[in-house]
């Protein structure tokens, strides 16, 4: 069995949120739910809300709702694709109105990706859906038979998506025909909930697994170039769930939940350096810095040698997948969305649109699309540190 992400056990930790809202479809407790609240003056220069749309109606006795699927955006039709905990895929127009919807049988573990007007949606029901992003019309579907857990990656005519059962599937983007797959046996003990999304570079695929391995595969046929264990012996919490990152020199960055952060040679898998900080589940590379998020902390490291630059403590909360937008680091952390200064780790804004944020926002230029835990989709006009 798979264990819930360790940090989620601490969701009751005190919120640093600034927008208090019992539900986005109900009367807000503190005036306009679209604007953040702070202990001092609201920092309205950072962002404003263009529109917000309630997508999921609250259900009786629902406890701690959580939306984990990142929204996607189709620039052609100006449509946001949202996959929510009620098992519904929705296309939301630029006015915040739902244009189309498709119902599946269970909740989603990851959001869609849009490529050339097609939304590829990884279903918790084990089906990869290919939908017209503008209309919702189904083009094809592929039955993987395993709950899909990562945002699909489209490259070289293939769609790559990983399952909760440690299988990476590759299917043809044009028609959904199976191309190849690579599978590892999960360990017998507890694992961290989540999966590593694949990274494609120069004809190779890099992806991590819950047994503590990261592998390099041929994009052509899924054969292994090399396999590297990062977590050593044992059978619990060995996961390499971070999506790998690679710099311009071919150096690969990834984190093991058990043993910490690694820089590897992309060609051979040889270790360049390591930093033994455990409990990390997400990694983002930006310039010469690595931003790593996990249970109770957000860290910044120097990519050259793994030296710690700063650490922002989250207390009892867990951080989730970060994104970088207009000079700021945005980190969902259960009860709010943190806007951090990437140079110092200082929190500039902590925004809670009601029930917090778990899914990473989607960045589209100066727009952010944020899906809150209570199932409301927000379109933010974002100024970042220029505000």
C-alpha positions in Angstrom: 0.0 0.0 0.0 1.1 3.6 -0.6 1.3 5.9 2.3 0.1 9.5 2.2 2.8 12.1 1.8 4.4 12.4 5.2 4.0 16.1 5.5 0.2 15.9 4.9 -0.2 14.4 8.4 0.6 17.9 9.7 -2.1 19.8 7.7 -3.6 21.2 10.9 -0.6 23.4 11.5 -1.4 27.1 11.9 -2.0 29.0 8.7 0.0 32.0 7.7 -2.7 32.6 5.2 -4.0 36.1 4.6 -7.2 35.7 2.7 -9.7 33.9 5.0 -12.6 32.4 3.2 -14.9 29.6 4.4 -15.7 28.7 0.7 -15.3 30.5 -2.5 -19.0 30.0 -3.4 -20.2 31.3 -0.1 -20.2 34.8 1.5 -16.6 35.6 2.4 -15.8 36.3 6.1 -13.6 39.2 5.4 -15.1 41.1 2.5 -13.8 40.5 -1.0 -12.3 37.0 -1.3 -10.3 38.0 -4.4 -7.9 40.2 -2.4 -5.3 39.0 0.2 -5.2 40.1 3.8 -2.1 40.7 5.8 -1.4 41.8 9.3 -0.3 45.1 7.9 -1.4 46.8 4.7 -2.4 44.4 1.9 0.4 44.2 -0.7 -1.9 44.7 -3.6 0.9 45.6 -6.0 2.0 41.9 -6.3 -1.1 40.6 -7.8 -4.8 41.2 -8.4 -7.6 38.7 -9.1 -9.0 38.9 -12.7 -11.8 36.4 -12.0 -12.6 33.4 -9.9 -14.9 30.4 -10.5 -16.3 27.8 -8.1 -15.9 24.4 -9.8 -16.5 21.8 -7.1 -19.6 22.1 -4.8 -18.8 21.2 -1.2 -20.2 17.8 -0.1 -21.8 16.9 3.2 -19.2 15.9 5.9 -16.3 16.4 3.5 -13.2 16.8 5.7 -10.1 18.7 4.6 -10.8 18.9 0.8 -7.6 18.9 -1.3 -7.0 19.7 -4.9 -3.6 18.4 -6.1 -3.9 18.7 -9.9 -2.2 21.7 -11.4 -4.3 23.6 -13.9 -3.2 23.8 -17.6 -3.7 26.6 -20.1 -4.4 26.5 -23.9 -3.0 29.8 -25.3 -4.9 29.2 -28.6 -8.4 29.2 -27.2 -7.6 31.0 -23.9 -9.0 27.9 -22.1 -7.9 26.7 -18.6 -8.1 22.9 -18.1 -8.9 22.0 -14.5 -9.0 18.4 -13.3 -10.6 18.3 -9.8 -11.3 15.9 -6.9 -14.9 15.2 -8.1 -13.4 13.4 -11.1 -14.4 16.1 -13.6 -12.3 17.7 -16.3 -13.4 21.2 -17.1 -12.5 23.8 -19.7 -12.9 27.3 -18.3 -13.0 30.3 -20.7 -11.3 33.7 -20.3 -14.4 35.0 -18.6 -14.3 32.4 -15.8 -17.2 30.5 -17.3 -17.1 26.7 -17.8 -17.1 26.0 -21.5 -17.2 22.2 -21.4 -16.8 19.3 -18.9 -16.1 15.6 -19.0 -16.8 13.3 -16.0 -14.5 10.4 -15.1 -14.9 7.8 -12.3 -12.4 9.1 -9.7 -10.3 12.0 -8.5 -7.1 13.2 -10.2 -3.6 12.9 -8.8 -2.0 15.2 -11.4 -3.1 17.9 -13.9 -3.1 18.0 -17.7 -0.7 19.4 -20.2 -1.7 21.1 -23.4 0.2 20.6 -26.7 -0.9 22.1 -30.0 -4.5 22.6 -28.8 -4.8 19.1 -27.3 -5.2 18.5 -23.6 -3.6 15.3 -22.4 -5.2 14.5 -19.0 -3.8 11.7 -16.7 -6.8 10.0 -15.1 -6.9 8.6 -11.6 -9.0 5.9 -13.3 -5.9 4.7 -15.2 -6.9 6.3 -18.5 -4.9 8.9 -20.4 -7.4 11.2 -22.2 -6.6 13.3 -25.2 -9.2 16.1 -25.5 -9.6 19.1 -27.7 -8.7 21.9 -25.3 -11.2 24.4 -26.8 -14.3 22.1 -27.0 -13.6 19.1 -24.8 -14.1 16.7 -27.7 -12.3 13.4 -27.1 -9.7 12.5 -29.7 -8.6 9.3 -28.2 -8.0 7.5 -24.9 -5.4 5.0 -23.7 -6.2 2.6 -20.9 -3.0 2.2 -18.8 -4.7 0.1 -16.2 -2.8 2.0 -13.4 -3.7 5.2 -11.7 -1.8 8.0 -13.5 0.1 10.3 -11.2 2.2 12.9 -13.2 1.6 15.8 -15.6 2.1 14.3 -19.1 5.2 15.3 -21.1 4.9 15.6 -24.8 8.1 15.2 -26.9 9.2 13.7 -30.2 5.7 12.6 -31.0 5.2 10.7 -27.7 3.2 11.4 -24.5 5.0 10.2 -21.4 3.2 9.7 -18.1 4.0 7.8 -14.9 1.7 5.8 -12.7 1.4 5.4 -9.0 2.6 1.8 -9.5 6.1 2.8 -10.8 5.4 2.4 -14.6 6.4 5.0 -17.1 4.1 4.8 -20.2 4.9 6.2 -23.7 2.1 6.4 -26.2 1.9 8.1 -29.6 0.5 11.7 -29.3 -1.4 11.4 -32.6 -3.5 8.4 -31.8 -2.8 7.1 -28.3 -1.2 3.8 -29.6 1.2 2.3 -27.0 4.9 2.8 -27.9 6.8 1.4 -24.9 6.8 1.3 -21.1 9.4 0.9 -18.4 8.5 -0.5 -14.9 10.2 -1.0 -11.6 8.9 -3.0 -8.7 7.9 -0.8 -5.8 9.6 -1.6 -2.4 7.7 -3.7 0.1 7.6 -1.0 2.8 5.9 2.4 3.0 6.5 4.9 0.2 5.8 8.6 -0.2 2.7 9.5 -2.2 3.5 11.0 -5.5 5.6 10.2 -8.6 8.5 11.7 -10.5 7.5 13.3 -13.8 9.9 12.5 -16.7 12.4 14.9 -18.0 13.3 14.6 -21.8 16.7 15.9 -23.0 18.7 15.1 -26.1 16.8 11.9 -26.9 16.9 10.6 -23.4 14.3 10.3 -20.6 15.3 10.8 -16.9 12.8 9.7 -14.2 12.8 8.6 -10.6 11.0 5.7 -8.8 9.8 4.8 -5.4 12.5 2.2 -4.9 15.1 5.0 -4.7 16.4 4.7 -8.3 16.7 7.3 -11.0 17.1 6.0 -14.5 18.1 7.3 -17.9 16.1 5.7 -20.8 16.2 5.9 -24.6 13.3 8.0 -25.9 13.2 5.8 -28.9 12.3 2.5 -27.2 12.5 2.9 -23.5 15.7 0.9 -23.1 17.9 1.8 -20.1 21.0 3.8 -20.6 21.9 3.7 -16.9 20.3 3.1 -13.5 21.4 4.7 -10.3 20.4 4.0 -6.7 20.2 7.1 -4.5 18.6 5.8 -1.4 20.8 2.8 -0.4 19.5 -0.1 1.6 16.1 -0.5 3.3 12.6 -0.7 2.1 10.7 2.4 3.4 10.6 6.0 2.1 13.3 5.5 -0.5 11.4 7.5 -3.1 12.9 9.6 -5.8 9.7 11.6 -6.5 11.3 14.9 -7.6 11.0 15.7 -11.3 14.7 15.8 -12.5 16.2 19.0 -13.7 19.2 19.5 -16.0 21.5 22.5 -16.7 23.0 23.6 -20.0 26.1 21.5 -19.2 24.2 18.2 -19.0 24.4 18.0 -15.2 21.3 16.4 -13.6 19.7 17.4 -10.3 17.3 15.2 -8.3 16.4 14.4 -4.7 16.0 11.2 -2.7 13.4 11.5 0.1 15.7 9.4 2.3 19.2 10.6 1.5 19.0 14.1 0.1 19.9 16.1 -3.0 22.2 14.8 -5.8 23.9 16.3 -8.8 24.7 13.6 -11.3 26.3 13.3 -14.7 23.5 13.1 -17.2 25.7 10.9 -19.4 26.7 8.3 -16.9 24.7 8.8 -13.6 28.0 9.4 -11.7 27.6 11.5 -8.6 29.1 15.0 -8.8 28.0 16.2 -5.4 25.4 15.4 -2.8 23.8 17.2 0.2 22.3 14.9 2.9 19.0 16.7 3.6 16.1 14.3 3.9 12.4 14.7 3.4 12.5 16.6 0.1 9.8 15.9 -2.5 10.0 18.7 -5.1 12.9 20.4 -6.9 13.1 23.4 -9.2 16.2 24.6 -11.0 16.6 28.3 -12.0 19.8 29.8 -13.2 22.6 28.9 -10.7 20.1 28.0 -7.9 18.2 24.9 -6.9 14.9 25.4 -5.0 14.0 22.3 -3.0 10.7 21.8 -1.1 9.7 19.2 1.4 8.3 18.5 4.8 8.5 21.6 6.9 11.0 23.6 4.8 11.9 25.4 1.5 15.6 25.5 0.7 17.8 27.2 -1.9 21.1 25.7 -2.9 23.9 26.6 -5.2 23.8 24.3 -8.2 27.6 24.3 -8.6 28.4 22.5 -5.3 25.1 22.0 -3.3 25.9 24.7 -0.8 22.9 25.9 1.2 22.1 29.5 0.5 18.9 29.9 2.7 16.2 27.9 4.3 12.6 29.1 4.9 10.9 27.1 7.6 7.2 26.1 7.2 6.7 24.8 10.8 4.5 21.8 10.8 3.4 22.3 7.3 4.6 20.5 4.1 5.5 22.4 1.0 4.5 21.2 -2.5 5.7 21.7 -6.0 7.0 25.2 -6.5 7.0 27.4 -9.6 9.0 30.5 -10.6 7.1 33.5 -11.9 8.3 37.1 -12.6 11.1 37.0 -10.1 9.3 35.2 -7.3 9.2 31.7 -6.0 5.6 30.4 -5.4 5.2 27.5 -3.0 1.9 25.9 -2.1 2.1 24.8 1.5 -1.2 23.3 2.6 -2.9 26.4 4.1 -1.7 29.1 1.7 0.3 30.0 -1.4 3.6 31.5 -0.4 5.3 34.2 -2.5 9.0 34.1 -1.6 11.9 36.3 -2.6 14.2 33.8 -4.3 17.4 35.7 -3.2 16.7 35.7 0.5 13.8 33.3 1.1 11.8 36.1 2.7 8.0 35.7 2.4 6.4 38.7 0.7 2.8 37.4 0.6 1.0 34.3 2.0 -2.4 34.1 0.3 -5.2 31.7 1.4 -8.2 31.7 -1.0 -10.0 29.4 1.5 -8.9 25.9 2.6 -5.4 26.6 1.3 -3.5 25.5 -1.9 -1.9 22.2 -2.7 -1.6 22.2 -6.5 1.2 24.2 -8.2 -0.1 27.3 -10.0 0.2 27.5 -13.8 2.2 30.4 -15.1 1.2 32.0 -18.4 3.2 35.1 -18.8 1.8 37.7 -16.4 -1.2 35.4 -15.5 -1.4 32.8 -12.8 -4.0 30.2 -12.6 -4.5 28.9 -9.1 -6.8 26.0 -8.0 -7.6 26.2 -4.3 -8.3 23.2 -2.1 -12.0 24.0 -2.0 -12.2 23.7 -5.7 -12.2 27.3 -6.8 -10.1 28.4 -9.9 -8.5 31.8 -9.8 -7.0 33.9 -12.6 -4.5 36.3 -11.1 -2.9 39.3 -12.9 0.7 39.0 -11.5 3.3 41.7 -11.2 5.8 39.8 -9.2 8.7 41.7 -7.6 8.2 44.5 -10.0 5.1 45.4 -8.1 
